[in-house]
Each structure stands twice: as structure tokens, then as C-alpha cells.
Amino acid sequence: MHATRSLALVSLVVSTGCAAATAGSGGRPPIETDRTVYAVDDTAGLGRLTIRMTYRNTTGKDVYLPTCRGPQPPRLQKEVNGSWVIAFAPNVLGCEGAPITVRAGDSYDYTFRILAGMPGTNYAPRFAVSEIPGTYRILWEIFSGTTGDPSRPSTTRDPLPIDQQISNTFRLVR
């Protein structure tokens, strides 16, 4: 996932957010999207979608988001026959910068902008499901540790449990 991928015809554009103190999640998933339904704009085989989301750190300890010219983007999972499958995985740059620290009890706002080939096209990256409409969630790699120089740490590869890396469910429509 962190290795350089082949050149893509379509790029993923990601905007970063900012951290702010928040209260606990009250049993909600740690990542919450701004809507429960999103329409994918399909123009000439390219799907466009913007999801605004907030990660709330309710782990009781600092956690870390890996970076490379900004936070590494999340992936989309789709519910298919009762299981979660990767529906979209953006191209990820191969560099690694100092991770973003999300302190215990804080949150991190993020805007996930997707420009991807629709199913059946030759664009890359593209949706990896046969059809777009359905139930989705976000899966975002979040790690619990760092190593190296404290002034310029590196993210360790100790991901949080899956239930600490997912969003609420939402629907995609066309």
C-alpha cells in the first residue's frame, strides 16, 4: 500500500483538515461522515465524490496518521453479501513524512476527494466493484505508535483494531 504504484490516468486529490478538541464518541464509530447519502457524479466514465469526515480519537492514547505530502488517504469499503470489500483504493505516494498526531480526546477533520474511473472503464484508479449504488464505509489506516527521533518520528506499523479505523455507514447513489 505504501509502495509507489504505476502512473495513473486519474489522480486522487486530497485536502487536509485540522485537529480540534472534542468529546467522546458515545458508542459511534470513530470516523463520522458529513452525510448519510452521497451522489457520485459520473462524467465520461470518471466518478467524482467528496466526503467530509471527522476522526475522533477515543482510544485514550495518542494515535498517528501516516503522511506523504499530507495524510495518506483512506479507502472505501462496500458491503457485498454481508461482507466488507475494498471498493476504492486510491493511488498512494511512496514517500513517508512525519505522521500527524491526533491526541487522546481530539479530532481530525479531513476532506476526501475522489476522482476515479467508474466500473468497467480503463481509468486508474477506478472503483473495484461492479456497480456503484450500495452501502459503504471508510477505512483509514491509523496507527498507535511511532519510532525514531521525537522531533521527526516515523509511524510504526501497528494499526489500531479495525473497529477504530472505520466510519459510519453511508450510501452511494448515481
Contacts in CASP RR format, 6 or more apart in sequence:
PFRMAT RR
TARGET T0000
AUTHOR 0000-0000-0000
METHOD contacts of the structure
MODEL  1
MHATRSLALVSLVVSTGCAAATAGSGGRPPIETDRTVYAVDDTAGLGRLT
IRMTYRNTTGKDVYLPTCRGPQPPRLQKEVNGSWVIAFAPNVLGCEGAPI
TVRAGDSYDYTFRILAGMPGTNYAPRFAVSEIPGTYRILWEIFSGTTGDP
SRPSTTRDPLPIDQQISNTFRLVR
1 89 0 8 1.000
1 92 0 8 1.000
1 141 0 8 1.000
2 66 0 8 1.000
2 72 0 8 1.000
2 92 0 8 1.000
2 94 0 8 1.000
2 96 0 8 1.000
3 94 0 8 1.000
4 93 0 8 1.000
4 94 0 8 1.000
5 91 0 8 1.000
5 92 0 8 1.000
6 124 0 8 1.000
8 91 0 8 1.000
8 123 0 8 1.000
8 124 0 8 1.000
8 125 0 8 1.000
9 122 0 8 1.000
9 123 0 8 1.000
9 124 0 8 1.000
10 46 0 8 1.000
10 115 0 8 1.000
10 116 0 8 1.000
10 117 0 8 1.000
10 123 0 8 1.000
10 124 0 8 1.000
10 125 0 8 1.000
10 126 0 8 1.000
11 91 0 8 1.000
11 115 0 8 1.000
12 73 0 8 1.000
12 90 0 8 1.000
12 91 0 8 1.000
12 113 0 8 1.000
12 114 0 8 1.000
12 115 0 8 1.000
12 116 0 8 1.000
12 125 0 8 1.000
13 113 0 8 1.000
13 115 0 8 1.000
14 70 0 8 1.000
14 71 0 8 1.000
14 73 0 8 1.000
14 90 0 8 1.000
14 110 0 8 1.000
14 111 0 8 1.000
14 112 0 8 1.000
14 113 0 8 1.000
15 110 0 8 1.000
15 111 0 8 1.000
15 113 0 8 1.000
16 70 0 8 1.000
16 71 0 8 1.000
16 110 0 8 1.000
16 111 0 8 1.000
17 108 0 8 1.000
17 109 0 8 1.000
17 110 0 8 1.000
17 111 0 8 1.000
18 108 0 8 1.000
18 109 0 8 1.000
19 100 0 8 1.000
19 102 0 8 1.000
19 103 0 8 1.000
19 106 0 8 1.000
19 107 0 8 1.000
19 108 0 8 1.000
19 109 0 8 1.000
20 106 0 8 1.000
20 107 0 8 1.000
20 109 0 8 1.000
21 105 0 8 1.000
21 106 0 8 1.000
21 107 0 8 1.000
22 54 0 8 1.000
22 56 0 8 1.000
22 105 0 8 1.000
22 106 0 8 1.000
22 107 0 8 1.000
23 105 0 8 1.000
24 56 0 8 1.000
24 58 0 8 1.000
24 105 0 8 1.000
25 56 0 8 1.000
25 58 0 8 1.000
26 58 0 8 1.000
28 56 0 8 1.000
28 168 0 8 1.000
29 137 0 8 1.000
29 163 0 8 1.000
29 166 0 8 1.000
29 167 0 8 1.000
29 168 0 8 1.000
30 55 0 8 1.000
30 56 0 8 1.000
30 57 0 8 1.000
30 58 0 8 1.000
30 164 0 8 1.000
30 165 0 8 1.000
30 166 0 8 1.000
31 53 0 8 1.000
31 54 0 8 1.000
31 55 0 8 1.000
31 56 0 8 1.000
31 74 0 8 1.000
31 138 0 8 1.000
31 140 0 8 1.000
31 165 0 8 1.000
31 166 0 8 1.000
31 167 0 8 1.000
31 168 0 8 1.000
32 53 0 8 1.000
32 54 0 8 1.000
32 56 0 8 1.000
32 167 0 8 1.000
32 168 0 8 1.000
33 51 0 8 1.000
33 52 0 8 1.000
33 53 0 8 1.000
33 138 0 8 1.000
33 167 0 8 1.000
33 168 0 8 1.000
33 170 0 8 1.000
34 51 0 8 1.000
34 52 0 8 1.000
34 53 0 8 1.000
35 51 0 8 1.000
35 170 0 8 1.000
36 168 0 8 1.000
36 170 0 8 1.000
36 171 0 8 1.000
37 170 0 8 1.000
37 171 0 8 1.000
37 172 0 8 1.000
37 173 0 8 1.000
38 49 0 8 1.000
38 51 0 8 1.000
38 170 0 8 1.000
38 171 0 8 1.000
38 172 0 8 1.000
38 173 0 8 1.000
39 172 0 8 1.000
39 173 0 8 1.000
39 174 0 8 1.000
40 47 0 8 1.000
40 48 0 8 1.000
40 49 0 8 1.000
40 132 0 8 1.000
40 172 0 8 1.000
40 173 0 8 1.000
40 174 0 8 1.000
41 47 0 8 1.000
41 48 0 8 1.000
41 49 0 8 1.000
42 118 0 8 1.000
42 132 0 8 1.000
42 174 0 8 1.000
45 117 0 8 1.000
45 118 0 8 1.000
45 121 0 8 1.000
45 123 0 8 1.000
46 115 0 8 1.000
46 116 0 8 1.000
46 117 0 8 1.000
46 118 0 8 1.000
46 121 0 8 1.000
46 123 0 8 1.000
47 114 0 8 1.000
47 115 0 8 1.000
47 116 0 8 1.000
47 117 0 8 1.000
47 118 0 8 1.000
47 127 0 8 1.000
48 114 0 8 1.000
48 115 0 8 1.000
49 113 0 8 1.000
49 114 0 8 1.000
49 172 0 8 1.000
50 111 0 8 1.000
50 112 0 8 1.000
50 113 0 8 1.000
50 114 0 8 1.000
51 111 0 8 1.000
51 112 0 8 1.000
51 114 0 8 1.000
51 138 0 8 1.000
51 170 0 8 1.000
52 109 0 8 1.000
52 110 0 8 1.000
52 111 0 8 1.000
52 112 0 8 1.000
53 74 0 8 1.000
53 109 0 8 1.000
53 110 0 8 1.000
53 111 0 8 1.000
53 112 0 8 1.000
53 138 0 8 1.000
53 167 0 8 1.000
54 107 0 8 1.000
54 108 0 8 1.000
54 109 0 8 1.000
54 110 0 8 1.000
55 65 0 8 1.000
55 102 0 8 1.000
55 107 0 8 1.000
55 108 0 8 1.000
55 110 0 8 1.000
55 140 0 8 1.000
55 142 0 8 1.000
56 105 0 8 1.000
56 107 0 8 1.000
57 63 0 8 1.000
57 102 0 8 1.000
57 103 0 8 1.000
57 104 0 8 1.000
57 105 0 8 1.000
57 106 0 8 1.000
57 107 0 8 1.000
57 108 0 8 1.000
58 105 0 8 1.000
59 104 0 8 1.000
59 144 0 8 1.000
59 160 0 8 1.000
59 164 0 8 1.000
60 104 0 8 1.000
60 105 0 8 1.000
61 104 0 8 1.000
61 144 0 8 1.000
62 101 0 8 1.000
62 102 0 8 1.000
62 103 0 8 1.000
62 104 0 8 1.000
62 145 0 8 1.000
63 101 0 8 1.000
63 102 0 8 1.000
63 142 0 8 1.000
63 143 0 8 1.000
63 144 0 8 1.000
63 145 0 8 1.000
63 160 0 8 1.000
64 99 0 8 1.000
64 100 0 8 1.000
64 101 0 8 1.000
64 102 0 8 1.000
64 142 0 8 1.000
64 143 0 8 1.000
64 144 0 8 1.000
64 145 0 8 1.000
64 146 0 8 1.000
64 153 0 8 1.000
64 155 0 8 1.000
65 71 0 8 1.000
65 72 0 8 1.000
65 99 0 8 1.000
65 100 0 8 1.000
65 102 0 8 1.000
65 108 0 8 1.000
65 140 0 8 1.000
65 141 0 8 1.000
65 142 0 8 1.000
65 143 0 8 1.000
65 155 0 8 1.000
66 72 0 8 1.000
66 96 0 8 1.000
66 97 0 8 1.000
66 99 0 8 1.000
66 141 0 8 1.000
66 143 0 8 1.000
66 155 0 8 1.000
67 96 0 8 1.000
67 97 0 8 1.000
67 98 0 8 1.000
67 99 0 8 1.000
67 100 0 8 1.000
68 92 0 8 1.000
68 93 0 8 1.000
68 94 0 8 1.000
68 95 0 8 1.000
68 96 0 8 1.000
68 97 0 8 1.000
69 93 0 8 1.000
69 95 0 8 1.000
70 100 0 8 1.000
71 100 0 8 1.000
71 110 0 8 1.000
72 92 0 8 1.000
72 141 0 8 1.000
73 90 0 8 1.000
73 92 0 8 1.000
73 112 0 8 1.000
74 110 0 8 1.000
74 112 0 8 1.000
74 138 0 8 1.000
74 139 0 8 1.000
74 140 0 8 1.000
74 141 0 8 1.000
75 86 0 8 1.000
75 87 0 8 1.000
75 88 0 8 1.000
75 89 0 8 1.000
75 90 0 8 1.000
75 138 0 8 1.000
75 139 0 8 1.000
75 140 0 8 1.000
76 86 0 8 1.000
76 87 0 8 1.000
76 88 0 8 1.000
76 114 0 8 1.000
76 136 0 8 1.000
76 137 0 8 1.000
76 138 0 8 1.000
76 139 0 8 1.000
77 84 0 8 1.000
77 85 0 8 1.000
77 86 0 8 1.000
77 87 0 8 1.000
77 136 0 8 1.000
77 137 0 8 1.000
77 138 0 8 1.000
77 139 0 8 1.000
77 166 0 8 1.000
78 84 0 8 1.000
78 85 0 8 1.000
78 87 0 8 1.000
78 129 0 8 1.000
78 134 0 8 1.000
78 135 0 8 1.000
78 136 0 8 1.000
78 172 0 8 1.000
79 134 0 8 1.000
79 135 0 8 1.000
79 136 0 8 1.000
79 137 0 8 1.000
79 169 0 8 1.000
80 129 0 8 1.000
84 137 0 8 1.000
84 139 0 8 1.000
85 128 0 8 1.000
85 129 0 8 1.000
86 128 0 8 1.000
86 139 0 8 1.000
87 127 0 8 1.000
87 128 0 8 1.000
87 129 0 8 1.000
87 136 0 8 1.000
88 114 0 8 1.000
88 116 0 8 1.000
88 125 0 8 1.000
88 126 0 8 1.000
88 127 0 8 1.000
88 128 0 8 1.000
89 125 0 8 1.000
89 128 0 8 1.000
90 114 0 8 1.000
90 116 0 8 1.000
90 125 0 8 1.000
91 124 0 8 1.000
91 125 0 8 1.000
96 154 0 8 1.000
96 155 0 8 1.000
97 154 0 8 1.000
98 152 0 8 1.000
98 153 0 8 1.000
98 154 0 8 1.000
99 143 0 8 1.000
99 146 0 8 1.000
99 153 0 8 1.000
99 154 0 8 1.000
99 155 0 8 1.000
100 108 0 8 1.000
102 108 0 8 1.000
102 142 0 8 1.000
112 138 0 8 1.000
116 123 0 8 1.000
116 125 0 8 1.000
116 126 0 8 1.000
116 127 0 8 1.000
117 123 0 8 1.000
117 124 0 8 1.000
117 125 0 8 1.000
117 126 0 8 1.000
117 127 0 8 1.000
118 126 0 8 1.000
118 127 0 8 1.000
118 132 0 8 1.000
119 126 0 8 1.000
119 127 0 8 1.000
119 128 0 8 1.000
119 129 0 8 1.000
119 130 0 8 1.000
119 131 0 8 1.000
119 132 0 8 1.000
120 126 0 8 1.000
132 172 0 8 1.000
132 173 0 8 1.000
132 174 0 8 1.000
133 171 0 8 1.000
133 172 0 8 1.000
133 173 0 8 1.000
133 174 0 8 1.000
134 171 0 8 1.000
134 172 0 8 1.000
134 173 0 8 1.000
135 169 0 8 1.000
135 170 0 8 1.000
135 171 0 8 1.000
136 169 0 8 1.000
136 170 0 8 1.000
136 171 0 8 1.000
136 172 0 8 1.000
137 166 0 8 1.000
137 167 0 8 1.000
137 168 0 8 1.000
137 169 0 8 1.000
137 170 0 8 1.000
138 166 0 8 1.000
138 167 0 8 1.000
139 162 0 8 1.000
139 165 0 8 1.000
139 166 0 8 1.000
139 167 0 8 1.000
140 165 0 8 1.000
140 166 0 8 1.000
140 167 0 8 1.000
141 159 0 8 1.000
141 165 0 8 1.000
142 159 0 8 1.000
142 160 0 8 1.000
142 164 0 8 1.000
142 165 0 8 1.000
143 155 0 8 1.000
143 156 0 8 1.000
143 157 0 8 1.000
143 158 0 8 1.000
143 159 0 8 1.000
143 160 0 8 1.000
144 156 0 8 1.000
144 158 0 8 1.000
144 159 0 8 1.000
144 160 0 8 1.000
145 155 0 8 1.000
145 156 0 8 1.000
145 158 0 8 1.000
146 153 0 8 1.000
146 154 0 8 1.000
146 155 0 8 1.000
146 156 0 8 1.000
147 153 0 8 1.000
147 154 0 8 1.000
147 156 0 8 1.000
148 154 0 8 1.000
159 165 0 8 1.000
END
